[in-house]
Amino acid sequence: MKKEHVLARMKEDCLVAVVRAKNYEQGEKVVDAIIEGGINFIELTMTMDEGDPVEFIKMMANKYKNNDKIVIGAGTVLDPETARACILAGANYIVSPGLNVDTIKLCNRYRVPMLPGVMTPTEAITALEAGCDIIKVFPGNIVGPAAISSFKGPLPQGEFMPSGGVDVDNVDKWIKAGAYAVGTGSSLTKGAKTGDFAAVTAKAQEFVAAVAAARA
């Protein structure tokens, strides 16, 4: 999928599900449940308890390769080596909790969106200068929705996606503050801890409805 298409789709959907899978089987059930609930952007993290997270990306990319709605990405990517492996496995975008310019350069080389995590204006400026189209505000629960408007004051050209602490109850505040999209993880997938994947689907549906209402 071309970079421009991924970015346009992310803005359109405005919602990214962060999946920290325990293993292949549990992870696949979580992904299926989220997609059934209407969320199309799936960020699979490199923090898998059992198995190879890059292989899991390959599995999910292959499973949904004929579904144009589903966009698989990689999260918790800390270095360019891991980013390249994820891209070759089928990841359409790369997300990191921090800022690594070499990782950004690698993703630019392959024309894959890279969303680095930042908490300061200096980091945001560095990300923009390195060529990032969207910047991840992380951890979102520490800075709150006001961080978006604070960043966009001096950096109106920047686009920001909060992740961490985004829930159904506050997603409207993030969107109204000017977020390009939002990322949500534990609040969305907590039902999976007890094997209640129906709860994951239900929560995904709540998120989709909340985002639609906020944008309306």
GUTIGU-228921 format. One record per residue (C-alpha): residue in one letter; x, y, z; residue number from 0. Coordinates in Angstrom, 2 decimals. Each point is the difference from the previous one (the first is absolute). Layout:
REM residues N
{resn: A&x: X&y: Y&z: Z&resi: NUM} $
...
REM end
This chain:
REM residues 216
{resn: M&x: 0.00&y: 0.00&z: 0.00&resi: 0} $
{resn: K&x: 1.40&y: 3.38&z: -1.01&resi: 1} $
{resn: K&x: 1.02&y: 2.44&z: 2.71&resi: 2} $
{resn: E&x: -2.49&y: 2.66&z: -1.11&resi: 3} $
{resn: H&x: -2.83&y: -2.53&z: 0.14&resi: 4} $
{resn: V&x: 0.94&y: -1.12&z: 3.52&resi: 5} $
{resn: L&x: 0.10&y: 3.59&z: 1.27&resi: 6} $
{resn: A&x: -3.31&y: 0.90&z: -1.64&resi: 7} $
{resn: R&x: -1.67&y: -3.12&z: 1.35&resi: 8} $
{resn: M&x: 1.35&y: 0.64&z: 3.49&resi: 9} $
{resn: K&x: -1.46&y: 3.49&z: -0.01&resi: 10} $
{resn: E&x: -3.30&y: -1.34&z: -1.33&resi: 11} $
{resn: D&x: -0.28&y: -2.80&z: 2.57&resi: 12} $
{resn: C&x: 1.58&y: 2.07&z: 2.80&resi: 13} $
{resn: L&x: 0.42&y: -3.09&z: 2.20&resi: 14} $
{resn: V&x: 2.94&y: -2.38&z: 0.47&resi: 15} $
{resn: A&x: -0.26&y: -3.13&z: 2.15&resi: 16} $
{resn: V&x: 3.21&y: -0.88&z: 1.86&resi: 17} $
{resn: V&x: 0.31&y: -3.77&z: 0.54&resi: 18} $
{resn: R&x: 2.53&y: -1.40&z: 2.47&resi: 19} $
{resn: A&x: -0.47&y: -3.70&z: -0.72&resi: 20} $
{resn: K&x: 0.92&y: -2.71&z: 2.49&resi: 21} $
{resn: N&x: 0.54&y: -2.58&z: -2.76&resi: 22} $
{resn: Y&x: -1.13&y: -0.76&z: -3.55&resi: 23} $
{resn: E&x: -3.31&y: -1.63&z: 0.96&resi: 24} $
{resn: Q&x: -1.10&y: 2.64&z: 2.49&resi: 25} $
{resn: G&x: 1.25&y: 2.80&z: -2.22&resi: 26} $
{resn: E&x: -1.94&y: -1.22&z: -3.02&resi: 27} $
{resn: K&x: -3.19&y: -0.20&z: 2.02&resi: 28} $
{resn: V&x: 0.51&y: 3.55&z: 1.25&resi: 29} $
{resn: V&x: 0.65&y: 1.30&z: -3.52&resi: 30} $
{resn: D&x: -3.06&y: -1.79&z: -1.37&resi: 31} $
{resn: A&x: -2.16&y: 1.36&z: 2.82&resi: 32} $
{resn: I&x: 1.19&y: 3.56&z: -0.56&resi: 33} $
{resn: I&x: -0.60&y: -0.17&z: -3.74&resi: 34} $
{resn: E&x: -3.44&y: -1.49&z: 0.59&resi: 35} $
{resn: G&x: -0.70&y: 3.07&z: 2.15&resi: 36} $
{resn: G&x: 0.76&y: 2.31&z: -2.90&resi: 37} $
{resn: I&x: 3.58&y: 1.18&z: 0.60&resi: 38} $
{resn: N&x: 2.18&y: -0.38&z: -3.10&resi: 39} $
{resn: F&x: 3.43&y: 1.25&z: 1.13&resi: 40} $
{resn: I&x: 1.82&y: -2.64&z: 2.03&resi: 41} $
{resn: E&x: 3.36&y: 0.78&z: 1.64&resi: 42} $
{resn: L&x: 1.75&y: -3.23&z: 1.04&resi: 43} $
{resn: T&x: 2.70&y: 0.67&z: 2.57&resi: 44} $
{resn: M&x: 3.43&y: -1.56&z: 0.35&resi: 45} $
{resn: T&x: -0.79&y: -0.98&z: 3.60&resi: 46} $
{resn: M&x: -1.29&y: -3.56&z: -0.44&resi: 47} $
{resn: D&x: 0.42&y: -2.41&z: 2.92&resi: 48} $
{resn: E&x: 0.23&y: -3.16&z: -2.11&resi: 49} $
{resn: G&x: 1.03&y: -0.19&z: -3.64&resi: 50} $
{resn: D&x: 1.51&y: 2.40&z: -2.52&resi: 51} $
{resn: P&x: -1.95&y: 3.28&z: -0.30&resi: 52} $
{resn: V&x: 1.38&y: 0.59&z: -3.51&resi: 53} $
{resn: E&x: -1.30&y: -3.40&z: -1.06&resi: 54} $
{resn: F&x: -3.37&y: 0.91&z: 1.53&resi: 55} $
{resn: I&x: -0.11&y: 3.13&z: -2.15&resi: 56} $
{resn: K&x: 0.67&y: -2.19&z: -3.04&resi: 57} $
{resn: M&x: -2.81&y: -2.36&z: 1.04&resi: 58} $
{resn: M&x: -2.55&y: 2.78&z: 0.42&resi: 59} $
{resn: A&x: 1.13&y: 1.83&z: -3.16&resi: 60} $
{resn: N&x: -0.50&y: -3.20&z: -1.99&resi: 61} $
{resn: K&x: -3.33&y: -0.77&z: 1.64&resi: 62} $
{resn: Y&x: -1.46&y: 3.38&z: -0.90&resi: 63} $
{resn: K&x: 1.88&y: 0.69&z: -3.25&resi: 64} $
{resn: N&x: -3.22&y: -0.25&z: -2.04&resi: 65} $
{resn: N&x: -1.89&y: 2.38&z: 2.28&resi: 66} $
{resn: D&x: 0.71&y: 3.55&z: -1.19&resi: 67} $
{resn: K&x: -1.46&y: 1.50&z: 3.18&resi: 68} $
{resn: I&x: 2.52&y: -1.56&z: 2.38&resi: 69} $
{resn: V&x: 3.34&y: 1.76&z: 0.51&resi: 70} $
{resn: I&x: 2.60&y: -1.88&z: 2.05&resi: 71} $
{resn: G&x: 2.82&y: 1.93&z: 1.68&resi: 72} $
{resn: A&x: 2.78&y: -0.64&z: 2.51&resi: 73} $
{resn: G&x: 0.31&y: 1.60&z: 3.43&resi: 74} $
{resn: T&x: 2.66&y: 0.31&z: 2.71&resi: 75} $
{resn: V&x: 2.66&y: 0.07&z: -2.71&resi: 76} $
{resn: L&x: 3.22&y: 1.27&z: 1.56&resi: 77} $
{resn: D&x: 2.55&y: -0.14&z: -2.82&resi: 78} $
{resn: P&x: 0.37&y: 0.00&z: -3.80&resi: 79} $
{resn: E&x: 0.91&y: -3.69&z: -0.13&resi: 80} $
{resn: T&x: -3.33&y: -0.97&z: 1.56&resi: 81} $
{resn: A&x: -1.85&y: 2.51&z: -2.17&resi: 82} $
{resn: R&x: 1.41&y: -1.55&z: -3.18&resi: 83} $
{resn: A&x: -0.91&y: -3.51&z: 1.15&resi: 84} $
{resn: C&x: -3.56&y: 1.12&z: 0.73&resi: 85} $
{resn: I&x: -0.33&y: 1.74&z: -3.37&resi: 86} $
{resn: L&x: 1.21&y: -3.11&z: -1.83&resi: 87} $
{resn: A&x: -2.50&y: -2.05&z: 2.03&resi: 88} $
{resn: G&x: -2.85&y: 2.19&z: -1.27&resi: 89} $
{resn: A&x: -0.32&y: 2.94&z: 2.41&resi: 90} $
{resn: N&x: -1.45&y: 3.07&z: -1.72&resi: 91} $
{resn: Y&x: 1.06&y: 2.46&z: 2.72&resi: 92} $
{resn: I&x: 2.46&y: 0.06&z: 2.89&resi: 93} $
{resn: V&x: -0.62&y: 1.40&z: 3.48&resi: 94} $
{resn: S&x: 2.49&y: 0.55&z: 2.82&resi: 95} $
{resn: P&x: -0.26&y: 1.12&z: 3.64&resi: 96} $
{resn: G&x: 3.01&y: 2.26&z: -0.54&resi: 97} $
{resn: L&x: 1.94&y: 1.99&z: -2.57&resi: 98} $
{resn: N&x: 2.71&y: -1.69&z: -2.05&resi: 99} $
{resn: V&x: 1.06&y: 1.97&z: -3.08&resi: 100} $
{resn: D&x: 1.67&y: -3.01&z: -1.62&resi: 101} $
{resn: T&x: -3.29&y: -1.88&z: 0.17&resi: 102} $
{resn: I&x: -1.77&y: 2.94&z: -1.64&resi: 103} $
{resn: K&x: 2.60&y: 0.07&z: -2.79&resi: 104} $
{resn: L&x: -0.41&y: -3.73&z: -0.59&resi: 105} $
{resn: C&x: -3.78&y: 0.34&z: -0.29&resi: 106} $
{resn: N&x: 0.35&y: 3.01&z: -2.31&resi: 107} $
{resn: R&x: 2.28&y: -2.11&z: -2.20&resi: 108} $
{resn: Y&x: -2.79&y: -2.54&z: -0.43&resi: 109} $
{resn: R&x: -2.73&y: 2.67&z: -0.08&resi: 110} $
{resn: V&x: -1.76&y: -1.41&z: 3.06&resi: 111} $
{resn: P&x: -1.62&y: 2.36&z: 2.55&resi: 112} $
{resn: M&x: 1.95&y: 0.18&z: 3.25&resi: 113} $
{resn: L&x: -1.64&y: 1.35&z: 3.18&resi: 114} $
{resn: P&x: 2.60&y: 0.71&z: 2.70&resi: 115} $
{resn: G&x: -0.99&y: 0.59&z: 3.60&resi: 116} $
{resn: V&x: 0.69&y: 3.50&z: 1.33&resi: 117} $
{resn: M&x: -0.74&y: 2.03&z: 3.13&resi: 118} $
{resn: T&x: 1.82&y: 3.26&z: -0.68&resi: 119} $
{resn: P&x: -0.01&y: 2.69&z: -2.72&resi: 120} $
{resn: T&x: 3.68&y: -0.68&z: -0.66&resi: 121} $
{resn: E&x: -0.75&y: -3.65&z: -0.74&resi: 122} $
{resn: A&x: -2.97&y: 0.98&z: -2.17&resi: 123} $
{resn: I&x: 2.14&y: 2.43&z: -2.02&resi: 124} $
{resn: T&x: 2.69&y: -2.66&z: -0.44&resi: 125} $
{resn: A&x: -2.65&y: -2.44&z: -1.27&resi: 126} $
{resn: L&x: -1.36&y: 2.56&z: -2.46&resi: 127} $
{resn: E&x: 3.47&y: 0.85&z: -1.27&resi: 128} $
{resn: A&x: 0.69&y: -3.72&z: -0.51&resi: 129} $
{resn: G&x: -3.09&y: -0.28&z: -2.20&resi: 130} $
{resn: C&x: -2.76&y: -1.40&z: 2.23&resi: 131} $
{resn: D&x: -3.54&y: 0.63&z: -1.20&resi: 132} $
{resn: I&x: -1.67&y: -0.94&z: 3.31&resi: 133} $
{resn: I&x: 1.49&y: 0.18&z: 3.49&resi: 134} $
{resn: K&x: -1.10&y: -2.19&z: 2.88&resi: 135} $
{resn: V&x: -0.62&y: 1.78&z: 3.31&resi: 136} $
{resn: F&x: 0.99&y: -2.55&z: 2.62&resi: 137} $
{resn: P&x: -0.88&y: -0.76&z: 2.75&resi: 138} $
{resn: G&x: -3.26&y: 1.82&z: -0.62&resi: 139} $
{resn: N&x: -1.31&y: -0.60&z: 3.51&resi: 140} $
{resn: I&x: 2.84&y: 2.10&z: 1.45&resi: 141} $
{resn: V&x: -0.47&y: 3.11&z: -2.14&resi: 142} $
{resn: G&x: -3.77&y: -0.13&z: -0.74&resi: 143} $
{resn: P&x: -1.98&y: 1.33&z: -3.00&resi: 144} $
{resn: A&x: 1.20&y: 3.58&z: 0.54&resi: 145} $
{resn: A&x: 3.42&y: -1.14&z: -1.26&resi: 146} $
{resn: I&x: -1.31&y: -0.14&z: -3.58&resi: 147} $
{resn: S&x: -1.02&y: 3.63&z: -0.11&resi: 148} $
{resn: S&x: 3.17&y: 0.94&z: 1.88&resi: 149} $
{resn: F&x: 2.15&y: -1.72&z: -2.63&resi: 150} $
{resn: K&x: -2.00&y: 1.41&z: -2.89&resi: 151} $
{resn: G&x: 0.35&y: 3.55&z: 1.33&resi: 152} $
{resn: P&x: 3.67&y: 0.39&z: -0.97&resi: 153} $
{resn: L&x: -0.11&y: -2.91&z: -2.47&resi: 154} $
{resn: P&x: -3.26&y: 0.39&z: -1.99&resi: 155} $
{resn: Q&x: 1.56&y: -1.98&z: -2.84&resi: 156} $
{resn: G&x: 0.28&y: -3.08&z: 2.24&resi: 157} $
{resn: E&x: -2.48&y: -2.87&z: 0.18&resi: 158} $
{resn: F&x: -0.27&y: -1.88&z: 3.30&resi: 159} $
{resn: M&x: -1.39&y: -3.35&z: 1.16&resi: 160} $
{resn: P&x: -0.32&y: -0.62&z: 3.75&resi: 161} $
{resn: S&x: 0.49&y: -3.50&z: 1.36&resi: 162} $
{resn: G&x: -0.18&y: -1.22&z: 3.58&resi: 163} $
{resn: G&x: -2.95&y: 0.84&z: 2.22&resi: 164} $
{resn: V&x: -2.45&y: 0.47&z: -2.88&resi: 165} $
{resn: D&x: -3.39&y: -1.44&z: 0.95&resi: 166} $
{resn: V&x: -3.60&y: 0.17&z: -1.16&resi: 167} $
{resn: D&x: -0.68&y: 2.61&z: 2.67&resi: 168} $
{resn: N&x: 2.69&y: 2.45&z: -1.15&resi: 169} $
{resn: V&x: 0.55&y: -0.73&z: -3.70&resi: 170} $
{resn: D&x: -2.29&y: 2.91&z: -0.92&resi: 171} $
{resn: K&x: 2.26&y: 2.41&z: 1.89&resi: 172} $
{resn: W&x: 3.06&y: -1.17&z: -1.94&resi: 173} $
{resn: I&x: -1.74&y: 0.33&z: -3.35&resi: 174} $
{resn: K&x: -1.47&y: 3.42&z: 0.79&resi: 175} $
{resn: A&x: 3.49&y: 1.11&z: 1.10&resi: 176} $
{resn: G&x: 1.19&y: -0.64&z: -3.56&resi: 177} $
{resn: A&x: 1.37&y: -3.56&z: 0.00&resi: 178} $
{resn: Y&x: 0.65&y: -1.44&z: -3.47&resi: 179} $
{resn: A&x: -0.95&y: -3.42&z: 1.38&resi: 180} $
{resn: V&x: 0.04&y: -1.78&z: 3.37&resi: 181} $
{resn: G&x: 1.61&y: -3.22&z: 1.15&resi: 182} $
{resn: T&x: -1.55&y: -2.19&z: 2.67&resi: 183} $
{resn: G&x: 1.22&y: -3.23&z: 1.52&resi: 184} $
{resn: S&x: -0.70&y: -1.34&z: 3.49&resi: 185} $
{resn: S&x: -3.42&y: 1.59&z: 0.39&resi: 186} $
{resn: L&x: -1.04&y: -1.63&z: -3.27&resi: 187} $
{resn: T&x: 1.49&y: -3.45&z: 0.49&resi: 188} $
{resn: K&x: -0.34&y: -0.60&z: 3.74&resi: 189} $
{resn: G&x: -2.77&y: -2.57&z: -0.56&resi: 190} $
{resn: A&x: 2.58&y: -2.26&z: -1.67&resi: 191} $
{resn: K&x: 1.73&y: -0.53&z: 3.36&resi: 192} $
{resn: T&x: -2.92&y: -2.16&z: 1.09&resi: 193} $
{resn: G&x: -0.71&y: -1.45&z: -3.44&resi: 194} $
{resn: D&x: -3.02&y: 2.23&z: -0.52&resi: 195} $
{resn: F&x: 0.57&y: 0.93&z: -3.62&resi: 196} $
{resn: A&x: -3.64&y: 1.01&z: -0.42&resi: 197} $
{resn: A&x: 0.74&y: 2.80&z: 2.46&resi: 198} $
{resn: V&x: 2.89&y: 1.12&z: -2.23&resi: 199} $
{resn: T&x: -2.36&y: 0.16&z: -2.98&resi: 200} $
{resn: A&x: -2.57&y: 1.92&z: 2.03&resi: 201} $
{resn: K&x: 2.62&y: 2.49&z: 1.20&resi: 202} $
{resn: A&x: 1.25&y: 0.46&z: -3.56&resi: 203} $
{resn: Q&x: -3.55&y: 0.83&z: -1.08&resi: 204} $
{resn: E&x: -0.24&y: 2.54&z: 2.84&resi: 205} $
{resn: F&x: 3.23&y: 1.64&z: -1.14&resi: 206} $
{resn: V&x: -1.14&y: 0.21&z: -3.62&resi: 207} $
{resn: A&x: -3.28&y: 1.60&z: 1.10&resi: 208} $
{resn: A&x: 1.76&y: 2.41&z: 2.37&resi: 209} $
{resn: V&x: 2.43&y: 1.13&z: -2.70&resi: 210} $
{resn: A&x: -2.82&y: 0.48&z: -2.51&resi: 211} $
{resn: A&x: -1.97&y: 2.07&z: 2.53&resi: 212} $
{resn: A&x: 3.02&y: 2.15&z: 0.86&resi: 213} $
{resn: R&x: 0.76&y: 0.72&z: -3.65&resi: 214} $
{resn: A&x: -3.63&y: 0.81&z: -0.77&resi: 215} $
REM end
